[in-house]
Amino acid sequence: MPWIKIIPLNEAKDLLLQEYQAALKRAGRIWNIVSIMSQNPRAMKASMGFYSALMFGDSPLSRSQREMLAVVVSAANQCRY
């Protein structure tokens, strides 16, 4: 459980609501890594744009290579995501 106050979906407005709706469309749920940014919807939007560019944009790496790198980095950081 995060120590940062998270704004729940039912209280979201404006840009935060749009970003939550995009997260639901994208993943079928709002993951903690997304909701932890709810206090700053502009940062959430920028973060998700950055993630999309890295994982889905043009790259010399294949999609599977990018996923493998993400798994290795998460394991090295002892991240549970």
N, C-alpha and C positions, 0 to 999 in steps of 0.2 A: 504494500500500500504506500503510495507516495505521500510525502510530507507537504507537498505543494497543493494548495487548494485547487481543485479541478471544478470547472463549471460544467455541470451535467447537460446533456442534450436538451432536456426539457426546460432549461433556463437560458439556452443559447439564443443569441439574437444577431442580426446583421451578418457581418463577415464570418463570425464564429459559427453561426448556424449553417452558412453556405459551406464552410470547410468541413463541418461534421457531416453534412449531407453528402459531400464529395467522398468522404472517408467511407461512409456506409455504402455508397454506390461502388466504390473501388474494392472494398474488402468484406462487405457484408456486416461489418461491426466497426466500432471505434476502438482501436488498440490503445493501450496505455501510453505508448510512445507518442501518440497523437494528442490524446486528451491532456497530457502533462503540459502541453503548450497552450491550453485554453485561455490562460490569462493574457496571452498576446497573440491574437488571431493573425496579425500581419506576419509575425515570426513563423507561425504554423504554416501559413500559405507559402512563404518563402522556402521553408524547410521541405515541404512536400514537393514544391517545384524543383528544388535541388535534387531531391531523391529521384524524382521522375527523370530528370535529365541524366543522372548517373546510371540509372538502371535500364532506361528505355530509349535514351537518345543515341545518336550516332556514336559509335565507338569501335576501335579495333578489336575489342574484346567481345566475345559472344555473350548472350544473356546468361548461359549456364556458367561461364567463367566469372561473370560479375557476381552471381549468386554464391559461387564457391568462395570468392574473396570475402564476401560479406560474412559467410559462415566462419571462415578462419579468423577474421578480425574479431567477431563476436566471441568465439571460443577463447582467443588469446586474452580478451578483456573480461572473461568470465561473465559475459552478458547472457541472460536467460531468454532473450528474444529469439 
